[in-house]
Amino acid sequence: MSNQLAMQKKSRYISFFLLLCILANVIAVIYVIYGTAKYNDPQLVFTGLNWQSDHTGINYGYICVVIIRTLAIILALVFAFMIFHAIGKGSSPFSNDISKRIRLIGIFLIVAATIAWPVGSLISTQIWPDETTYPILINVDWGTLTFGFIISCLASIFQYGCILQQESDETL
């Protein structure tokens, strides 16, 4: 019983940390949107990056890509928060809701890795048509894509754990 209480306590700490991460990412998105709208210059919004002034509008596309990826990460963090919040309240880690949320985290990461550049470049050509000279940019973030597939595979393992948990509960 003490192991379960320790797990619940750790889950509460993790859910609090995830809540702080969600808040930090939301603030970052607001900063990027506000800074871009106010200054209309990517070099002022992302001051730490070494921008090249090639006047192709890739900088504007990058702003949209950052926003799309961060929104997908915020959604993944929200589902991770929901997982640890439920475990902190006493839910079993091997439940259907937990495995579905884990799978959704993997899906959000896969989507963020594959569609951020094409959608970001399309959005930037619509918002800043005078600043962009490209039709669409295609790029895949292979690290995030691989991580999303791994998380999706872990969801399958948790789904199998749900089946074993059900069989164990029915046996008792």
Beta strands, then each sheet from edge to edge (+ up, - down):
end
